[in-house]
Structures are given as structure tokens and as C-alpha cells.
Amino acid sequence: MADNAFDVVILGGGSGGYAAALRSAELGKTVALVEKDRVGGTCLHRGCIPTKALLHAGEVADTTRESAQFGVNATFESIDMAGVNKYKDGVVSKNWKGLQGLIKSRGIRTVEGEGRLLGPKTVAVGEVSYVGTSVVLATGSYSRTLPGLELDGQRVMASEHALNLDHVPASAIVLGGGVIGVEFASVWRSFGAKVTIIEALPHLVPLEDEDNSKLLERAFRRRGIDFKLGARFAAVEHTDTGIRVSLQDGQTLEAEVLLVAVGRGPVSANLGYEEAGVRIDRGFVIVDDYCRTGVDGLYAVGDLIPTPQLAHVGFAEGILVAEHIAGLPVAPIDYPGVPRITYSAPEVASVGLTQSQAADKYGATNIRTVTYDLSGNGKSAILNTKGAVKLIAVKDGPVVGVHIVGDRVGELIAEAQLIYNWEALPSEVAQLIHPHPTQSEAIGEAHLLLAGKPLHVHD
């Protein structure tokens, strides 16, 4: 048993789990990391990294089609999905090998196999038990579907199936207009497919500021991506050429494939959590601000807990837990201050509160909003992208929300994170000098506008 006793045992090697492992090892703890598949989890192998590789391939395809407007004569021939997948898988493999090497170099013991919690201090893998002074649950999430909607991985698929398609579907229906659905719709349209999104709520990316949603919808219309908002799924049936989807209002739609992108659920069932005293609500493990489950020495992080299902959130939670276990002073995560990005074309990026949330918190008459159109930004004109920067601030107070739409604007949101988290006043950001020509100038221009001294803004 001594050989299987550790300071920290971690169940799950995704973003949250491996971050907890690396930071714990760095702090001098002995660590066992249990993973049934491959370290890196959903993000590296079935989520963030491979989807963004596909989106970049789509960007290359779109740029090739549009090259003449830049004075470059190029001909778009076709999408070679074998080549695209080779590129995508190569990116994943490189990152996976690097992560494996990093984990090994820190002296972390990796245990391959499906783990189960036997008690607050014990994780079993097969017949072998691993005991930790502290245990971290990081078993991640799975692709949800709707009651009665069966996934076959061929015509009715989840995102992990869509990532491995060996051809571009001629047409696709995407059920769900959140981040995953919008990103795949963007990829498939860039690859040449006819795409229709079905979203039950009034807007695409419904968790974003409504103005951002509307800008994305406008851009998708220009791209020829169809979407039906406020539409509810009723049934799907197979046809000779694909699938037929029925909506509750009686409409029917046909396509080659249906992508079910209705969110992700926590992997917590039949893993011994409740038997060990862990509280579960709708499958999520309930934790406090320090990711403690309420059972002594037992923590949970990532998609398993009801915090934003973002890889960088799980990563931050893993670090927080490792430092808390080590007795370091840690501050709870301010989740509204975490950047959010949808990597479609155009991208949607935000941090802080939406206008609706800010109005609820501070009162509608106590906030100010401004919008700076990217048409006034030189680098955006060079990139031929449309969009805007929207700021939300408390009157005579700090900026509490930054919302951006446009190509490549995900790279701007790190600065916006600092503005929100450091409670910057508009006048403080307005005096900063942003390099020209860059899209970052749009952040500066928006703050000049909010500070009452607009520069490149028409009345």
C-alpha cells in the first residue's frame, strides 16, 4: 500500500486534473494522476484544440476563395478532409506528446485505467487502490442529447463524431446555437456545406450580450448560414439521403447530417461520489469557493462542477486546488472575470457582465454603454472584417463588461480581462497608447469614447 500512497490523487487527466497535478508536483507533493483515456482530456483531444484547427483550415479556405479582393490570384479547388484531419491530428499529437513529457518530468505517476472513488481518500483502478491525503475529482463532461434523440455517430452525431468525419457533408442541421453549434456551423460553411442552425432561445450564442448575438447573426446571414431562432426540436427520422428533422411548429428540414450540440453534462454517475458523501445536483458536484466538496480532503474541478465549462476555467481551478492543498493563500475565482470566446468567423469574445446583467446588478440608470464600430479601425479594414467593441461601465465607475465581435478578436480579450479584473476606469484605459495599426486600438478608441473624448468616431 505504501507504494500507492500519495499526497494528492487526481481522478481525471483533463485541463483541471493535469493542472492540479502539475502545480501540486511543483509545490513538492507526491501525485498520482488517473486517466482512462489520454491526458489532456476533452479539450486537447475532442474539443478546443481540434475544433480550432478545423476553424483555421476553414479560414484558409475562405481566404483562398476571396483572394482576388487582395490582389492575389488563387483558385480554390476543394477540401481534402484526409489532409485536414492529418493537419488537425498532428496539432493534437504534438501537444499531447509535450504534455506527456511535462507530466513525466515532474515525477507525477500516471495511472492508465478507469478510476472509481472508493472513499474520501481512495481511488480504485481495477483491483488496485491509490490513497491520497487529498483527492481531486476531475472526471469532466460528455456530449448531451435530448430525450429520445439517439446518437448513431454517422447521421446523427455529437461534436466528437463531427471532428472525425472523412468528408464534408453536403448539408448539415445543427441543433443548438451555443458555442459548439456555432463553431461547427462556421467550419462546415467554410468547407462548402449548406448549414442550418436550430436554436430554441431567441438568439445565437444566447449567453452573450444581445448586441454581440445580433452582430454574429448578421455576419452569418452574409455568409449564407441559415438559422431558426425560438425553434424547438420535435423529432428526427432517417431518409435515403440523410435525415429529416421536425420542429414543434410543424416545419421540417432535411440534410445529410444532424449535429446535436445542446451542451455538455458532468461525468459523475456510478463513480462512487455520492457513496463517499459528495453532494450532487443534476449530475454536478457541489463545491464551495475553493472547490471543496464538503468532504474533508476531497475537491472537484472543471466541467464536473457548475462553473463555466471552459478549459481555462478548469485549468485555473486545478491550480487553485493544488495551492489550497499546499496551504498557500488563494483567492476564489471571479467567474464573470474569465474571458469567453466563440471561435467562429467572425469571433465573439467577452469578459464581465452583459448589459442585462449589469442593469440587474447596478440598475439600468446607473450604467453607461458605448459601441465602437470596427469600420473605424485600420487593421480591421486590412483584414476585411466587420464588428464592434461594446463597453459597459458603472456611471462614474469602472468598466464592468467588454464585448467584441470580429475576426481574430479573441486575441484582444486578454487586455479586456485586465480592464475588468483591475476595475479600471474608462479614463485610465483611454490614456494608454495602443500600437498602430492593430485591432487592439479598437479597445483604446472605445475607452476614449466612454471617457468623453472620442477620436475616430463619427457623430
Sequence and secondary structure as in RCSB ss.txt:
>XXXX:A:sequence
MADNAFDVVILGGGSGGYAAALRSAELGKTVALVEKDRVGGTCLHRGCIPTKALLHAGEVADTTRESAQFGVNAT
FESIDMAGVNKYKDGVVSKNWKGLQGLIKSRGIRTVEGEGRLLGPKTVAVGEVSYVGTSVVLATGSYSRTLPGLE
LDGQRVMASEHALNLDHVPASAIVLGGGVIGVEFASVWRSFGAKVTIIEALPHLVPLEDEDNSKLLERAFRRRGI
DFKLGARFAAVEHTDTGIRVSLQDGQTLEAEVLLVAVGRGPVSANLGYEEAGVRIDRGFVIVDDYCRTGVDGLYA
VGDLIPTPQLAHVGFAEGILVAEHIAGLPVAPIDYPGVPRITYSAPEVASVGLTQSQAADKYGATNIRTVTYDLS
GNGKSAILNTKGAVKLIAVKDGPVVGVHIVGDRVGELIAEAQLIYNWEALPSEVAQLIHPHPTQSEAIGEAHLLL
AGKPLHVHD
>XXXX:A:secstr
 GGGEEEEEEE  SHHHHHHHHHHHHTT  EEEEESS TTHHHHHHSHHHHHHHHHHHHHHHHHHTGGGGT    
     HHHHHHHHHHHHHHHHHHHHHHHHHTT EEEES EEEEETTEEEETTEEEEEEEEEE   EEE   TT  
  SSSEE HHHHTT SS  SEEEEE  SHHHHHHHHHHHHTT EEEEEESSSSSSTTS HHHHHHHHHHHHHHT 
EEEET  EEEEEE SSSEEEEETTS EEEESEEEE S EEE  TTSSTGGGT  EETTEE   TT B SSTTEEE
 GGGSSS   HHHHHHHHHHHHHHHTT       GGGS EEE SSSEEEEEE  HHHHHHHH GGGEEEEEEEGG
G HHHHHHT   EEEEEEETTS EEEEEEEETTGGGGHHHHHHHHHTT  HHHHHTS   TTSTHHHHHHHHHHH
TT  SS   
